[in-house]
Amino acid sequence: MKNDESLPAQLILYIKVQPAAKKTEILGFETMAHPASGAPTAMLKVRLAAPPVDGKANQALCAFFAKLCDVPNRNVTLLSGETSKIKRIQVDQPKVIPSVLRA
């Protein structure tokens, strides 16, 4: 979807990451307990080919969503979950909304 009039200024995504997978891909959504409140929360499940060593998986996750949203890597920020499998990222000024996120 590439329609600048209806694109949000930013996306905030909760993601459950599986590092060291054979390939990087989005598997879909999974409802899990929110890390802070415990409320049911829809999270994207993402497999990453990068290992969970020295921040490589976090860098790969940000680069993957930068490519999906057609933005520079600097527009994707890891907000929380640096050492956890549950991450929260922010994508600023997305030019494309990945199809898995469209209702």
Backbone as numpy.savetxt, mean C-alpha at the origin, in Angstrom:
# Nx Ny Nz CAx CAy CAz Cx Cy Cz
-7.99 4.07 -13.88 -8.85 5.25 -13.88 -7.96 6.47 -13.88
-8.10 7.29 -14.90 -7.30 8.49 -15.00 -8.23 9.66 -15.29
-8.80 10.21 -14.22 -9.74 11.31 -14.33 -9.42 12.30 -13.22
-8.64 13.33 -13.55 -8.13 14.26 -12.54 -9.22 14.92 -11.71
-10.43 15.08 -12.26 -11.49 15.76 -11.53 -11.96 14.96 -10.32
-11.90 13.63 -10.39 -12.44 12.82 -9.30 -11.36 12.14 -8.46
-10.10 12.49 -8.68 -9.03 11.87 -7.91 -8.84 12.59 -6.58
-8.62 11.82 -5.51 -8.39 12.45 -4.21 -7.00 13.07 -4.14
-6.82 13.99 -3.20 -5.51 14.62 -3.00 -4.52 13.61 -2.43
-5.03 12.64 -1.67 -4.16 11.61 -1.13 -4.96 10.34 -0.83
-4.26 9.24 -0.83 -4.82 7.95 -0.43 -4.09 7.51 0.84
-4.83 6.99 1.80 -4.24 6.37 2.98 -4.68 4.91 2.92
-3.73 4.01 2.91 -4.03 2.59 2.76 -3.46 1.77 3.90
-4.26 0.84 4.41 -3.77 -0.16 5.35 -3.44 -1.40 4.53
-2.26 -1.95 4.78 -1.77 -3.06 3.96 -1.19 -4.15 4.85
-1.56 -5.38 4.56 -0.93 -6.53 5.20 0.08 -7.07 4.20
1.35 -7.08 4.60 2.45 -7.41 3.69 2.97 -8.82 3.95
3.23 -9.53 2.87 3.94 -10.81 2.95 5.25 -10.62 2.18
6.35 -10.38 2.90 7.64 -10.17 2.22 8.26 -11.49 1.75
9.28 -11.39 0.94 10.05 -12.52 0.43 9.19 -13.50 -0.35
8.21 -12.98 -1.10 7.36 -13.81 -1.96 8.05 -14.01 -3.32
7.50 -14.88 -4.12 8.08 -15.11 -5.45 7.94 -13.89 -6.35
6.80 -13.17 -6.21 6.62 -11.95 -7.02 5.80 -10.94 -6.23
5.90 -9.69 -6.64 5.16 -8.61 -6.01 3.79 -8.51 -6.67
2.75 -8.58 -5.83 1.39 -8.53 -6.37 0.39 -8.21 -5.26
-0.76 -7.67 -5.68 -1.87 -7.45 -4.76 -2.76 -8.67 -4.82
-3.10 -9.21 -3.65 -3.95 -10.39 -3.59 -5.42 -10.05 -3.40
-5.72 -8.86 -2.91 -7.10 -8.47 -2.66 -7.23 -7.88 -1.27
-8.45 -7.91 -0.76 -8.72 -7.35 0.56 -8.92 -8.45 1.59
-8.61 -8.12 2.84 -8.86 -9.00 3.97 -9.35 -8.11 5.11
-10.40 -8.54 5.80 -10.88 -7.79 6.95 -10.15 -8.30 8.18
-9.50 -7.37 8.88 -8.73 -7.71 10.07 -9.03 -6.67 11.15
-8.61 -6.98 12.36 -8.75 -6.03 13.46 -7.78 -4.87 13.25
-8.27 -3.65 13.40 -7.42 -2.47 13.30 -6.35 -2.56 14.37
-5.09 -2.25 14.04 -3.99 -2.39 15.01 -4.18 -1.59 16.30
-4.81 -0.44 16.23 -4.96 0.39 17.43 -6.31 0.19 18.12
-7.39 0.19 17.34 -8.73 0.17 17.95 -9.33 -1.22 18.06
-8.87 -2.15 17.24 -9.44 -3.49 17.23 -10.69 -3.59 16.38
-11.15 -2.49 15.80 -12.34 -2.49 14.95 -12.04 -3.21 13.63
-13.02 -3.90 13.06 -12.80 -4.56 11.77 -12.42 -3.53 10.70
-11.35 -3.81 9.99 -10.81 -2.89 8.99 -10.42 -3.67 7.74
-10.81 -3.16 6.57 -10.41 -3.78 5.31 -8.96 -3.39 5.01
-8.13 -4.38 4.81 -6.72 -4.15 4.47 -6.38 -4.85 3.18
-5.56 -4.20 2.39 -5.05 -4.84 1.17 -4.02 -5.88 1.56
-4.07 -7.03 0.92 -3.04 -8.04 1.11 -2.08 -7.92 -0.08
-0.80 -7.75 0.23 0.21 -7.56 -0.82 1.38 -8.49 -0.57
1.77 -9.20 -1.60 3.00 -9.99 -1.56 4.11 -9.13 -2.15
5.27 -9.16 -1.49 6.44 -8.42 -1.97 7.59 -9.38 -2.23
8.25 -9.23 -3.34 9.41 -10.06 -3.65 10.61 -9.69 -2.78
10.64 -8.48 -2.27 11.77 -8.01 -1.47 11.79 -8.68 -0.09
12.98 -8.93 0.44 13.08 -9.52 1.77 12.85 -8.46 2.86
12.44 -8.90 4.06 12.22 -7.95 5.15 13.51 -7.62 5.89
14.50 -7.14 5.15 15.83 -6.87 5.70 16.22 -5.44 5.36
16.69 -4.71 6.35 17.21 -3.35 6.15 16.23 -2.43 5.43
14.94 -2.60 5.67 13.94 -1.73 5.07 13.66 -1.98 3.60
14.21 -3.06 3.04 14.02 -3.33 1.61 12.56 -3.58 1.24
11.84 -4.30 2.11 10.43 -4.56 1.83 9.63 -3.26 1.88
9.94 -2.38 2.83 9.24 -1.10 2.91 9.50 -0.25 1.67
10.75 -0.22 1.22 11.09 0.53 0.01 10.37 -0.05 -1.20
10.33 -1.39 -1.28 9.66 -2.05 -2.41 8.16 -1.76 -2.39
7.57 -1.75 -1.20 6.14 -1.46 -1.07 5.83 -0.04 -1.57
6.62 0.92 -1.13 6.41 2.31 -1.55 6.62 2.46 -3.06
7.64 1.84 -3.59 7.91 1.91 -5.04 6.79 1.26 -5.83
6.26 0.13 -5.34 5.17 -0.58 -6.00 3.93 0.31 -6.09
3.56 0.97 -4.98 2.38 1.82 -5.01 2.63 3.13 -5.77
3.85 3.59 -5.80 4.18 4.76 -6.63 3.92 4.43 -8.10
4.36 3.25 -8.51 4.16 2.84 -9.91 2.67 2.64 -10.20
1.94 1.97 -9.29 0.51 1.75 -9.50 -0.28 3.05 -9.60
0.12 4.04 -8.82 -0.61 5.32 -8.78 -0.01 6.37 -9.70
1.03 5.98 -10.45 1.67 6.86 -11.43 2.18 8.16 -10.79
2.93 7.99 -9.68 3.52 9.14 -9.00 5.00 8.85 -8.74
5.80 9.88 -8.47 7.19 9.64 -8.09 7.26 8.95 -6.73
8.33 8.22 -6.49 8.50 7.53 -5.21 8.37 8.47 -4.01
8.79 9.72 -4.17 8.74 10.67 -3.05 7.31 10.98 -2.63
6.31 10.66 -3.46 4.91 10.91 -3.13 4.29 9.80 -2.29
5.05 8.75 -2.01 4.53 7.64 -1.21 5.32 7.59 0.10
4.60 7.62 1.20 5.21 7.66 2.53 4.70 6.51 3.38
5.61 5.85 4.06 5.24 4.84 5.03 4.90 5.57 6.33
3.63 5.55 6.72 3.19 6.28 7.91 3.39 5.47 9.19
3.20 4.17 9.10 3.38 3.31 10.27 3.62 1.87 9.83
4.19 1.10 10.76 4.42 -0.31 10.49 5.80 -0.63 9.97
6.78 0.18 10.31 8.14 -0.01 9.78 8.66 -1.43 10.00
8.38 -2.03 11.15 8.87 -3.38 11.43 7.74 -4.39 11.56
6.54 -4.02 11.15 5.37 -4.88 11.26 4.92 -5.35 9.87
4.13 -6.41 9.84 3.53 -6.84 8.58 2.33 -5.99 8.21
1.79 -5.27 9.19 0.67 -4.35 8.94 1.24 -2.95 8.76
1.03 -2.39 7.59 1.59 -1.08 7.23 0.47 -0.10 6.93
0.80 1.16 7.04 -0.10 2.24 6.62 0.73 3.16 5.74
0.27 3.36 4.51 0.99 4.24 3.60 0.09 5.37 3.14
0.74 6.43 2.71 0.05 7.59 2.15 0.60 7.83 0.76
-0.31 8.00 -0.21 0.06 8.34 -1.58 -0.48 9.73 -1.85
0.43 10.69 -2.10 0.03 12.06 -2.38 -0.16 12.28 -3.87
-1.24 12.97 -4.21 -1.56 13.37 -5.59 -1.54 12.19 -6.56
-2.27 11.10 -6.27 -2.28 9.97 -7.21 -2.87 10.38 -8.55
-2.23 9.93 -9.61 -2.73 10.22 -10.95 -3.63 9.10 -11.45
-3.50 7.93 -10.81 -4.30 6.76 -11.17 -4.73 6.07 -9.87
-5.95 5.59 -9.84 -6.42 4.78 -8.72 -6.35 3.33 -9.19
-5.56 2.48 -8.50 -5.48 1.08 -8.91 -6.86 0.43 -8.95
-7.09 -0.44 -9.91 -8.41 -1.03 -10.11 -8.91 -1.77 -8.88
-8.04 -2.36 -8.10 -8.46 -3.09 -6.90 -9.10 -2.16 -5.87
-8.82 -0.87 -5.93 -9.37 0.09 -4.97 -10.68 0.71 -5.43
-11.04 0.49 -6.67 -12.28 1.07 -7.19 -13.46 0.19 -6.83
-14.53 0.81 -6.40 -15.73 0.05 -5.99 -16.51 -0.43 -7.18
